[in-house]
Each structure stands twice: as structure tokens, then as C-alpha cells.
Amino acid sequence: MPNSSLKTERFNFQRHAIAQVVSIEKQLYDNLAYPELLFYQAAHQWPSSQFICRDNNDILAYAMYAPAEKANTLWLMSAAVKPGCQGRGVGTKLLSDSLRSLDEQGVTCVLLSVAPSNAAAISVYEKLGFEVVRKAEHYLGVGEHRLIMQRKITDKD
């Protein structure tokens, strides 16, 4: 269960250090990490769909959503929890809170891709109402298979 001092909020790079978000990304993905530039672009281009979970000024996790082709639909492009904070409910809190915020904004569906071997992430996504809608072979390149999962946030769609 997450600590009650945890707070989920939209990312605001004027108040929050993008370096902390980039550090989490690099710690988890090393040379496959998204570049810092992408986080700046996302914060500028889709400010209402970038979220962090923090404990005081320490960013513990982030979620980056981006528009999908269909109206009122977003992709969860990336969600990550700082090493050492995983398995403590931080990611679940972040995603649950961000999905609630997106619902309030009128988003009706969220899509994501996840490695079939990432059982921990799949379990969290399923608990939050995501369902596998298809298996995508070579989705991120040769041998990089993914499950495409979907969560209808509301019945508006």
C-alpha cells in the first residue's frame, strides 16, 4: 500500500525537475531510454497527460500519455517507477490517479503495449481494468513482441 504522503499530479517542468524523470527512464532502460528531449516535447505538446507520483520533492514514478489516432483515445507511451520504489504500490497509485484525471478530461480509452514477459506490469494493468486486445509480433522491431492492452475509461465511447 502506498504511503499517504505520495501525491500524483500533472507534471509541470517549471516546478518539477525533468532530470528526475529522465534519470528514472535511464536507470530502467539504459541505452534504450527515451531521450530527454522527448520529455520536454511531451510536457509542452500534451501537458494535460503527463503525470508524476512524488514524495515531497522526490519524483518516484512518471506516466507519459500521447494522443492516439482515434478521438478521445490516448496511448500510455511510458510509465516507470524508480528502482527501489517498485512493488510498493507507487505505480498503481500513479496509473489509477492519472486514469481518473484523464476520465475527467473526457478521454474514453487508453491503449498501451507491454512485453509479454513483463508479468508484473501486466498484473497491474489488469487490476486497473486493461484487457489484452491483440498480440503484436515484432511490434518494436524484430523479436520485440508486445501485447496491446486497452482500457475503456468510461462508457462515453
Buried (B, 14 or more C-beta within 10 A) or exposed (E): EBEEEBEBBBBEBEEBEBEBBBBBBBEBEEEEBBEBEBBEEBBEEBEEBBBBBBBEEEBBBBBBBBBBEEEBBBBBBBBBBBEEBBEBBBBBBBBBBBBEBBBEEEBBBBBBBBBEEEEEBBEBBEEBBBEBEEEBEEBEEEEEBBBBBBBBBEEEE
